[in-house]
Amino acid sequence: MKSNDIYKTSRYFWVGMIGMAMLSICFSAQLLAGTGFGSGDKLEINTTGEPLTEAAVVEMTLNKSRKLQSMQTNVEMAGYRLKSARNIPNPEIRLNDLTEDSYARNFDETRIGLRINLPQLGEMGKDRQDARVRLWEQKSDQLLYRQELIAEARRDYFSVILHDKLKDISEKKVALEERRLKVIEEMVTVGTRSIVYYTKAKMRHTDSVNDYTREIQSQIEARRKLSKRTGVDINTPLQETDLPEATLELDRLIEIACQNRPEIQLVDQRIELAAKRNRREFFKTLPQFSFIQYNHHIETGTKDDWGELSMGIEIPLFNWNYGNIKAASLAVRKKSEESDAVKETIGYQVQAAYTIYEDLLLDWKNFSRESDTLIAEATQVIWQAKQHQTLLMDEVMEMEMTILETKEILAQKKKDLADALLDLCITIGVEDYSSLQN
């Protein structure tokens, strides 16, 4: 290839690179103009007031939830119906007046009676248990929704903390890239850096500004979501707390889940209902009273009065109820198997959530320890470079950028660990972190 051709190719390459950089900068300027960054519009959050704790966020979310209040009302209604399910049928008072007026005799008799229709054997216990099952169905739905709501409120809380950090880090990265761009421009002028470094620095600055704009939008969106859920002002600051560590063993966590999960208690109530239905079907094969009635007779004009006791007894001569008894027995066995299946499923769920949590916890501990060492070493190198000028200025800023990027990764890993911890709480059926610790 001739030297002239090489010169042309090199010139076209540099023109193309500079053109791409200019287009990227123009696109960034249009994007920022559209979002209001760098203009008169104010998009940033200004946190003012007393910091809000995680517990306060949860409490405000529970108090504001209309659906949770409605589900609690359904639980109370089912509880009142349970109280009425044990009532014995009301007795019936009967009044009869019999009069006979003829040439043979005059007869006037008044009869006062009390009749009680007795419930069937096992009927009251079955009806009461049926009402108790309906109560636990409402309780189970309410408890599950409450736990999910608490977890979502905490996720919003950790999400706001994350995006607040990322926004601050992005702002520092923009300022650092601006300084770096000026330094490289001066270095290009004196010849210590080529135009390639300047082009790349401009593109990095553009990317940092775009990232900062996106982080502002993400921060606003996260705070709006939390504000809508709790009713607090969007500018309310949050108090960050350290994540607790689940220290209980897996077997103990599964044990706690089987005690706390409402599905287990609901299945237990259904098993009891199946047993009482089975007992009720068996009692149908036994003779039993259907009613008791007592009458008191008073005859006018005489001193004769007497009492009369009547009873009705149902005798199962034709219907031995064999099919219903067999079906009820199978239902009892099925419910017992269903209970074991639910416990087995809960065990798998707890094991999966615990495995994910343990992996993220180990990753968090390792990265947190290594990042502390890296940041300390990088800070020391930066200080020495500034004191003794052992590194070029853009290289020093590269070290500062490394520190910011490490903090960014650390914040995201902490959010992932918080999500895993919340998933573990939901799976175990607890609302307090202390239930996961010794």
FIPAVEX-674338 format. One record per residue (C-alpha): x, y, z. Coordinates in steps of 0.05 Angstrom, whole numbers, plus 5000, padded with zeros to 4 digits. Layout:
REM FIPAVEX-674338
<r xx="X" yy="Y" zz="Z"/>
...
END
This chain:
REM FIPAVEX-674338
<r xx="5000" yy="5000" zz="5000"/>
<r xx="5026" yy="5069" zz="4982"/>
<r xx="5041" yy="5120" zz="5035"/>
<r xx="4988" yy="5166" zz="5006"/>
<r xx="4935" yy="5113" zz="5014"/>
<r xx="4957" yy="5100" zz="5085"/>
<r xx="4951" yy="5174" zz="5100"/>
<r xx="4881" yy="5177" zz="5071"/>
<r xx="4858" yy="5117" zz="5109"/>
<r xx="4885" yy="5144" zz="5174"/>
<r xx="4853" yy="5211" zz="5161"/>
<r xx="4785" yy="5179" zz="5147"/>
<r xx="4791" yy="5138" zz="5210"/>
<r xx="4804" yy="5199" zz="5254"/>
<r xx="4749" yy="5240" zz="5220"/>
<r xx="4700" yy="5183" zz="5232"/>
<r xx="4719" yy="5177" zz="5305"/>
<r xx="4713" yy="5251" zz="5318"/>
<r xx="4646" yy="5252" zz="5280"/>
<r xx="4619" yy="5195" zz="5323"/>
<r xx="4640" yy="5231" zz="5386"/>
<r xx="4606" yy="5296" zz="5364"/>
<r xx="4542" yy="5258" zz="5346"/>
<r xx="4542" yy="5225" zz="5414"/>
<r xx="4551" yy="5292" zz="5449"/>
<r xx="4495" yy="5323" zz="5409"/>
<r xx="4449" yy="5265" zz="5424"/>
<r xx="4465" yy="5271" zz="5498"/>
<r xx="4450" yy="5346" zz="5496"/>
<r xx="4382" yy="5332" zz="5464"/>
<r xx="4366" yy="5279" zz="5515"/>
<r xx="4384" yy="5324" zz="5573"/>
<r xx="4345" yy="5381" zz="5544"/>
<r xx="4284" yy="5336" zz="5538"/>
<r xx="4289" yy="5311" zz="5610"/>
<r xx="4303" yy="5379" zz="5639"/>
<r xx="4373" yy="5364" zz="5664"/>
<r xx="4417" yy="5426" zz="5659"/>
<r xx="4356" yy="5470" zz="5646"/>
<r xx="4310" yy="5509" zz="5691"/>
<r xx="4268" yy="5448" zz="5710"/>
<r xx="4284" yy="5417" zz="5777"/>
<r xx="4279" yy="5341" zz="5777"/>
<r xx="4321" yy="5323" zz="5836"/>
<r xx="4294" yy="5300" zz="5903"/>
<r xx="4308" yy="5345" zz="5962"/>
<r xx="4301" yy="5303" zz="6025"/>
<r xx="4276" yy="5344" zz="6084"/>
<r xx="4247" yy="5326" zz="6151"/>
<r xx="4256" yy="5270" zz="6202"/>
<r xx="4284" yy="5206" zz="6172"/>
<r xx="4233" yy="5149" zz="6166"/>
<r xx="4252" yy="5081" zz="6193"/>
<r xx="4237" yy="5014" zz="6162"/>
<r xx="4187" yy="4997" zz="6217"/>
<r xx="4150" yy="5063" zz="6206"/>
<r xx="4145" yy="5048" zz="6132"/>
<r xx="4114" yy="4980" zz="6146"/>
<r xx="4065" yy="5008" zz="6197"/>
<r xx="4043" yy="5064" zz="6151"/>
<r xx="4033" yy="5015" zz="6094"/>
<r xx="3989" yy="4969" zz="6136"/>
<r xx="3947" yy="5028" zz="6161"/>
<r xx="3937" yy="5055" zz="6091"/>
<r xx="3918" yy="4989" zz="6056"/>
<r xx="3843" yy="4989" zz="6042"/>
<r xx="3846" yy="4917" zz="6018"/>
<r xx="3877" yy="4893" zz="6083"/>
<r xx="3823" yy="4929" zz="6123"/>
<r xx="3769" yy="4896" zz="6080"/>
<r xx="3800" yy="4828" zz="6090"/>
<r xx="3803" yy="4840" zz="6165"/>
<r xx="3729" yy="4857" zz="6164"/>
<r xx="3715" yy="4791" zz="6129"/>
<r xx="3754" yy="4755" zz="6184"/>
<r xx="3712" yy="4789" zz="6238"/>
<r xx="3648" yy="4771" zz="6202"/>
<r xx="3669" yy="4698" zz="6197"/>
<r xx="3686" yy="4700" zz="6272"/>
<r xx="3616" yy="4725" zz="6290"/>
<r xx="3585" yy="4671" zz="6246"/>
<r xx="3626" yy="4619" zz="6283"/>
<r xx="3595" yy="4643" zz="6349"/>
<r xx="3526" yy="4631" zz="6321"/>
<r xx="3542" yy="4563" zz="6292"/>
<r xx="3535" yy="4528" zz="6361"/>
<r xx="3464" yy="4551" zz="6376"/>
<r xx="3411" yy="4499" zz="6393"/>
<r xx="3345" yy="4507" zz="6355"/>
<r xx="3295" yy="4549" zz="6392"/>
<r xx="3236" yy="4513" zz="6425"/>
<r xx="3166" yy="4519" zz="6399"/>
<r xx="3106" yy="4536" zz="6444"/>
<r xx="3039" yy="4507" zz="6422"/>
<r xx="2970" yy="4529" zz="6446"/>
<r xx="2907" yy="4489" zz="6432"/>
<r xx="2835" yy="4503" zz="6455"/>
<r xx="2785" yy="4446" zz="6446"/>
<r xx="2711" yy="4460" zz="6458"/>
<r xx="2652" yy="4412" zz="6451"/>
<r xx="2580" yy="4436" zz="6464"/>
<r xx="2525" yy="4385" zz="6453"/>
<r xx="2464" yy="4356" zz="6486"/>
<r xx="2506" yy="4299" zz="6512"/>
<r xx="2559" yy="4341" zz="6547"/>
<r xx="2596" yy="4407" zz="6549"/>
<r xx="2672" yy="4401" zz="6543"/>
<r xx="2724" yy="4457" zz="6544"/>
<r xx="2797" yy="4440" zz="6546"/>
<r xx="2860" yy="4483" zz="6539"/>
<r xx="2926" yy="4451" zz="6521"/>
<r xx="2994" yy="4485" zz="6529"/>
<r xx="3054" yy="4450" zz="6498"/>
<r xx="3129" yy="4459" zz="6489"/>
<r xx="3163" yy="4425" zz="6430"/>
<r xx="3238" yy="4420" zz="6418"/>
<r xx="3266" yy="4395" zz="6352"/>
<r xx="3331" yy="4363" zz="6372"/>
<r xx="3392" yy="4369" zz="6327"/>
<r xx="3419" yy="4305" zz="6297"/>
<r xx="3477" yy="4271" zz="6331"/>
<r xx="3542" yy="4304" zz="6309"/>
<r xx="3506" yy="4358" zz="6270"/>
<r xx="3523" yy="4416" zz="6316"/>
<r xx="3597" yy="4397" zz="6319"/>
<r xx="3600" yy="4391" zz="6243"/>
<r xx="3566" yy="4458" zz="6232"/>
<r xx="3612" yy="4493" zz="6281"/>
<r xx="3674" yy="4463" zz="6250"/>
<r xx="3649" yy="4482" zz="6181"/>
<r xx="3643" yy="4554" zz="6206"/>
<r xx="3713" yy="4549" zz="6236"/>
<r xx="3741" yy="4527" zz="6168"/>
<r xx="3708" yy="4586" zz="6134"/>
<r xx="3739" yy="4631" zz="6187"/>
<r xx="3808" yy="4602" zz="6174"/>
<r xx="3799" yy="4610" zz="6099"/>
<r xx="3789" yy="4684" zz="6110"/>
<r xx="3846" yy="4687" zz="6161"/>
<r xx="3893" yy="4650" zz="6114"/>
<r xx="3879" yy="4699" zz="6056"/>
<r xx="3887" yy="4758" zz="6103"/>
<r xx="3953" yy="4734" zz="6134"/>
<r xx="3983" yy="4716" zz="6066"/>
<r xx="3965" yy="4784" zz="6038"/>
<r xx="3991" yy="4819" zz="6100"/>
<r xx="4058" yy="4784" zz="6095"/>
<r xx="4064" yy="4800" zz="6021"/>
<r xx="4045" yy="4872" zz="6034"/>
<r xx="4098" yy="4879" zz="6088"/>
<r xx="4150" yy="4849" zz="6041"/>
<r xx="4130" yy="4896" zz="5985"/>
<r xx="4135" yy="4956" zz="6032"/>
<r xx="4204" yy="4935" zz="6053"/>
<r xx="4225" yy="4924" zz="5981"/>
<r xx="4203" yy="4995" zz="5965"/>
<r xx="4241" yy="5020" zz="6026"/>
<r xx="4306" yy="4985" zz="6004"/>
<r xx="4294" yy="5007" zz="5932"/>
<r xx="4291" yy="5080" zz="5952"/>
<r xx="4355" yy="5073" zz="5993"/>
<r xx="4389" yy="5039" zz="5933"/>
<r xx="4369" yy="5092" zz="5882"/>
<r xx="4387" yy="5149" zz="5930"/>
<r xx="4457" yy="5119" zz="5934"/>
<r xx="4463" yy="5107" zz="5860"/>
<r xx="4440" yy="5177" zz="5844"/>
<r xx="4493" yy="5207" zz="5891"/>
<r xx="4546" yy="5161" zz="5861"/>
<r xx="4525" yy="5179" zz="5790"/>
<r xx="4529" yy="5253" zz="5807"/>
<r xx="4600" yy="5244" zz="5832"/>
<r xx="4618" yy="5204" zz="5769"/>
<r xx="4592" yy="5262" zz="5725"/>
<r xx="4634" yy="5312" zz="5764"/>
<r xx="4695" yy="5266" zz="5760"/>
<r xx="4687" yy="5255" zz="5684"/>
<r xx="4681" yy="5330" zz="5674"/>
<r xx="4747" yy="5341" zz="5711"/>
<r xx="4779" yy="5283" zz="5674"/>
<r xx="4756" yy="5311" zz="5607"/>
<r xx="4789" yy="5379" zz="5622"/>
<r xx="4853" yy="5346" zz="5645"/>
<r xx="4858" yy="5303" zz="5583"/>
<r xx="4843" yy="5364" zz="5539"/>
<r xx="4902" yy="5399" zz="5571"/>
<r xx="4946" yy="5337" zz="5563"/>
<r xx="4927" yy="5332" zz="5489"/>
<r xx="4947" yy="5405" zz="5481"/>
<r xx="5016" yy="5393" zz="5511"/>
<r xx="5024" yy="5327" zz="5474"/>
<r xx="5024" yy="5277" zz="5532"/>
<r xx="4959" yy="5245" zz="5508"/>
<r xx="4932" yy="5233" zz="5439"/>
<r xx="4865" yy="5254" zz="5410"/>
<r xx="4841" yy="5183" zz="5421"/>
<r xx="4841" yy="5193" zz="5496"/>
<r xx="4803" yy="5258" zz="5488"/>
<r xx="4750" yy="5226" zz="5444"/>
<r xx="4741" yy="5168" zz="5492"/>
<r xx="4737" yy="5216" zz="5551"/>
<r xx="4682" yy="5255" zz="5516"/>
<r xx="4643" yy="5191" zz="5503"/>
<r xx="4652" yy="5169" zz="5576"/>
<r xx="4628" yy="5237" zz="5600"/>
<r xx="4567" yy="5232" zz="5556"/>
<r xx="4552" yy="5162" zz="5583"/>
<r xx="4559" yy="5186" zz="5655"/>
<r xx="4511" yy="5243" zz="5643"/>
<r xx="4460" yy="5195" zz="5612"/>
<r xx="4468" yy="5148" zz="5671"/>
<r xx="4458" yy="5205" zz="5719"/>
<r xx="4394" yy="5226" zz="5683"/>
<r xx="4368" yy="5155" zz="5686"/>
<r xx="4385" yy="5149" zz="5760"/>
<r xx="4346" yy="5213" zz="5775"/>
<r xx="4286" yy="5184" zz="5740"/>
<r xx="4294" yy="5117" zz="5776"/>
<r xx="4300" yy="5153" zz="5843"/>
<r xx="4237" yy="5193" zz="5830"/>
<r xx="4199" yy="5131" zz="5808"/>
<r xx="4220" yy="5092" zz="5870"/>
<r xx="4201" yy="5149" zz="5916"/>
<r xx="4134" yy="5159" zz="5882"/>
<r xx="4119" yy="5085" zz="5891"/>
<r xx="4136" yy="5088" zz="5965"/>
<r xx="4096" yy="5152" zz="5973"/>
<r xx="4035" yy="5121" zz="5940"/>
<r xx="4040" yy="5059" zz="5985"/>
<r xx="4051" yy="5096" zz="6051"/>
<r xx="4023" yy="5166" zz="6040"/>
<r xx="4088" yy="5201" zz="6060"/>
<r xx="4117" yy="5260" zz="6023"/>
<r xx="4162" yy="5242" zz="5964"/>
<r xx="4220" yy="5281" zz="5994"/>
<r xx="4219" yy="5245" zz="6061"/>
<r xx="4288" yy="5218" zz="6079"/>
<r xx="4297" yy="5146" zz="6099"/>
<r xx="4340" yy="5119" zz="6155"/>
<r xx="4383" yy="5062" zz="6131"/>
<r xx="4392" yy="5003" zz="6177"/>
<r xx="4439" yy="4944" zz="6175"/>
<r xx="4411" yy="4879" zz="6147"/>
<r xx="4404" yy="4825" zz="6201"/>
<r xx="4432" yy="4757" zz="6187"/>
<r xx="4390" yy="4694" zz="6190"/>
<r xx="4429" yy="4648" zz="6237"/>
<r xx="4380" yy="4590" zz="6246"/>
<r xx="4393" yy="4524" zz="6212"/>
<r xx="4351" yy="4501" zz="6153"/>
<r xx="4315" yy="4447" zz="6192"/>
<r xx="4294" yy="4496" zz="6246"/>
<r xx="4270" yy="4546" zz="6193"/>
<r xx="4226" yy="4491" zz="6162"/>
<r xx="4199" yy="4475" zz="6231"/>
<r xx="4181" yy="4548" zz="6242"/>
<r xx="4149" yy="4552" zz="6173"/>
<r xx="4104" yy="4492" zz="6188"/>
<r xx="4083" yy="4526" zz="6252"/>
<r xx="4071" yy="4596" zz="6224"/>
<r xx="4046" yy="4586" zz="6153"/>
<r xx="3969" yy="4596" zz="6152"/>
<r xx="3962" yy="4541" zz="6100"/>
<r xx="3982" yy="4489" zz="6152"/>
<r xx="3930" yy="4513" zz="6202"/>
<r xx="3877" yy="4516" zz="6149"/>
<r xx="3891" yy="4444" zz="6128"/>
<r xx="3889" yy="4423" zz="6201"/>
<r xx="3819" yy="4453" zz="6208"/>
<r xx="3797" yy="4418" zz="6144"/>
<r xx="3822" yy="4352" zz="6171"/>
<r xx="3781" yy="4363" zz="6234"/>
<r xx="3720" yy="4380" zz="6192"/>
<r xx="3729" yy="4316" zz="6151"/>
<r xx="3732" yy="4276" zz="6216"/>
<r xx="3669" yy="4308" zz="6243"/>
<r xx="3633" yy="4296" zz="6178"/>
<r xx="3654" yy="4223" zz="6181"/>
<r xx="3627" yy="4219" zz="6252"/>
<r xx="3563" yy="4253" zz="6232"/>
<r xx="3551" yy="4202" zz="6176"/>
<r xx="3563" yy="4145" zz="6225"/>
<r xx="3514" yy="4173" zz="6275"/>
<r xx="3460" yy="4171" zz="6222"/>
<r xx="3460" yy="4095" zz="6228"/>
<r xx="3440" yy="4100" zz="6302"/>
<r xx="3370" yy="4111" zz="6331"/>
<r xx="3364" yy="4182" zz="6356"/>
<r xx="3312" yy="4230" zz="6381"/>
<r xx="3281" yy="4276" zz="6330"/>
<r xx="3237" yy="4317" zz="6377"/>
<r xx="3211" yy="4322" zz="6448"/>
<r xx="3144" yy="4352" zz="6465"/>
<r xx="3108" yy="4364" zz="6531"/>
<r xx="3034" yy="4384" zz="6535"/>
<r xx="2996" yy="4406" zz="6596"/>
<r xx="2920" yy="4397" zz="6592"/>
<r xx="2871" yy="4440" zz="6632"/>
<r xx="2796" yy="4424" zz="6630"/>
<r xx="2750" yy="4482" zz="6647"/>
<r xx="2697" yy="4470" zz="6700"/>
<r xx="2733" yy="4411" zz="6730"/>
<r xx="2793" yy="4398" zz="6772"/>
<r xx="2822" yy="4352" zz="6721"/>
<r xx="2889" yy="4371" zz="6689"/>
<r xx="2944" yy="4326" zz="6666"/>
<r xx="3010" yy="4326" zz="6630"/>
<r xx="3030" yy="4291" zz="6565"/>
<r xx="3101" yy="4275" zz="6541"/>
<r xx="3114" yy="4258" zz="6469"/>
<r xx="3179" yy="4238" zz="6436"/>
<r xx="3200" yy="4222" zz="6365"/>
<r xx="3255" yy="4172" zz="6351"/>
<r xx="3285" yy="4163" zz="6283"/>
<r xx="3301" yy="4089" zz="6268"/>
<r xx="3348" yy="4074" zz="6210"/>
<r xx="3313" yy="4013" zz="6183"/>
<r xx="3323" yy="4025" zz="6109"/>
<r xx="3380" yy="4075" zz="6099"/>
<r xx="3445" yy="4050" zz="6130"/>
<r xx="3484" yy="4107" zz="6098"/>
<r xx="3541" yy="4060" zz="6079"/>
<r xx="3564" yy="4100" zz="6017"/>
<r xx="3568" yy="4167" zz="6053"/>
<r xx="3607" yy="4135" zz="6111"/>
<r xx="3657" yy="4105" zz="6062"/>
<r xx="3664" yy="4171" zz="6025"/>
<r xx="3674" yy="4209" zz="6090"/>
<r xx="3728" yy="4160" zz="6112"/>
<r xx="3765" yy="4170" zz="6047"/>
<r xx="3759" yy="4245" zz="6056"/>
<r xx="3793" yy="4240" zz="6124"/>
<r xx="3850" yy="4200" zz="6093"/>
<r xx="3856" yy="4249" zz="6035"/>
<r xx="3860" yy="4309" zz="6082"/>
<r xx="3916" yy="4276" zz="6121"/>
<r xx="3955" yy="4264" zz="6057"/>
<r xx="3941" yy="4336" zz="6036"/>
<r xx="3971" yy="4360" zz="6102"/>
<r xx="4035" yy="4320" zz="6089"/>
<r xx="4037" yy="4347" zz="6017"/>
<r xx="4031" yy="4419" zz="6041"/>
<r xx="4087" yy="4409" zz="6092"/>
<r xx="4131" yy="4378" zz="6039"/>
<r xx="4118" yy="4436" zz="5991"/>
<r xx="4134" yy="4486" zz="6046"/>
<r xx="4198" yy="4449" zz="6061"/>
<r xx="4220" yy="4454" zz="5987"/>
<r xx="4202" yy="4528" zz="5985"/>
<r xx="4241" yy="4544" zz="6049"/>
<r xx="4301" yy="4504" zz="6024"/>
<r xx="4301" yy="4541" zz="5957"/>
<r xx="4295" yy="4610" zz="5989"/>
<r xx="4347" yy="4593" zz="6041"/>
<r xx="4397" yy="4569" zz="5988"/>
<r xx="4389" yy="4634" zz="5948"/>
<r xx="4397" yy="4675" zz="6012"/>
<r xx="4459" yy="4637" zz="6034"/>
<r xx="4492" yy="4646" zz="5966"/>
<r xx="4478" yy="4721" zz="5964"/>
<r xx="4499" yy="4729" zz="6037"/>
<r xx="4566" yy="4695" zz="6023"/>
<r xx="4575" yy="4738" zz="5960"/>
<r xx="4558" yy="4801" zz="6000"/>
<r xx="4607" yy="4784" zz="6056"/>
<r xx="4664" yy="4767" zz="6008"/>
<r xx="4653" yy="4828" zz="5964"/>
<r xx="4643" yy="4874" zz="6022"/>
<r xx="4708" yy="4852" zz="6054"/>
<r xx="4746" yy="4856" zz="5988"/>
<r xx="4716" yy="4923" zz="5969"/>
<r xx="4736" yy="4953" zz="6036"/>
<r xx="4808" yy="4930" zz="6023"/>
<r xx="4805" yy="4955" zz="5951"/>
<r xx="4778" yy="5023" zz="5970"/>
<r xx="4829" yy="5031" zz="6025"/>
<r xx="4886" yy="5013" zz="5979"/>
<r xx="4860" yy="5056" zz="5922"/>
<r xx="4852" yy="5115" zz="5970"/>
<r xx="4924" yy="5106" zz="5993"/>
<r xx="4949" yy="5103" zz="5921"/>
<r xx="4911" yy="5166" zz="5903"/>
<r xx="4939" yy="5203" zz="5963"/>
<r xx="5010" yy="5182" zz="5947"/>
<r xx="5001" yy="5200" zz="5873"/>
<r xx="4977" yy="5269" zz="5891"/>
<r xx="5034" yy="5280" zz="5940"/>
<r xx="5091" yy="5253" zz="5898"/>
<r xx="5061" yy="5257" zz="5828"/>
<r xx="5076" yy="5184" zz="5814"/>
<r xx="5016" yy="5178" zz="5767"/>
<r xx="4987" yy="5221" zz="5713"/>
<r xx="4925" yy="5260" zz="5733"/>
<r xx="4877" yy="5221" zz="5688"/>
<r xx="4904" yy="5156" zz="5719"/>
<r xx="4890" yy="5183" zz="5788"/>
<r xx="4819" yy="5198" zz="5767"/>
<r xx="4813" yy="5127" zz="5740"/>
<r xx="4828" yy="5102" zz="5810"/>
<r xx="4775" yy="5149" zz="5838"/>
<r xx="4726" yy="5123" zz="5786"/>
<r xx="4742" yy="5052" zz="5808"/>
<r xx="4724" yy="5070" zz="5880"/>
<r xx="4656" yy="5098" zz="5858"/>
<r xx="4641" yy="5037" zz="5814"/>
<r xx="4658" yy="4991" zz="5872"/>
<r xx="4610" yy="5029" zz="5917"/>
<r xx="4557" yy="5023" zz="5863"/>
<r xx="4564" yy="4948" zz="5859"/>
<r xx="4564" yy="4942" zz="5934"/>
<r xx="4498" yy="4980" zz="5939"/>
<r xx="4465" yy="4935" zz="5887"/>
<r xx="4490" yy="4872" zz="5922"/>
<r xx="4460" yy="4896" zz="5987"/>
<r xx="4393" yy="4907" zz="5954"/>
<r xx="4395" yy="4837" zz="5924"/>
<r xx="4411" yy="4809" zz="5993"/>
<r xx="4352" yy="4847" zz="6023"/>
<r xx="4305" yy="4819" zz="5970"/>
<r xx="4329" yy="4748" zz="5986"/>
<r xx="4319" yy="4760" zz="6060"/>
<r xx="4248" yy="4784" zz="6048"/>
<r xx="4233" yy="4723" zz="6005"/>
<r xx="4258" yy="4679" zz="6061"/>
<r xx="4212" yy="4715" zz="6111"/>
<r xx="4151" yy="4705" zz="6066"/>
<r xx="4168" yy="4632" zz="6056"/>
<r xx="4175" yy="4620" zz="6131"/>
<r xx="4113" yy="4662" zz="6147"/>
<r xx="4145" yy="4712" zz="6195"/>
<r xx="4142" yy="4787" zz="6197"/>
<r xx="4200" yy="4801" zz="6245"/>
<r xx="4273" yy="4789" zz="6228"/>
<r xx="4287" yy="4765" zz="6299"/>
<r xx="4249" yy="4701" zz="6285"/>
<r xx="4306" yy="4681" zz="6238"/>
<r xx="4359" yy="4688" zz="6291"/>
<r xx="4381" yy="4647" zz="6352"/>
END
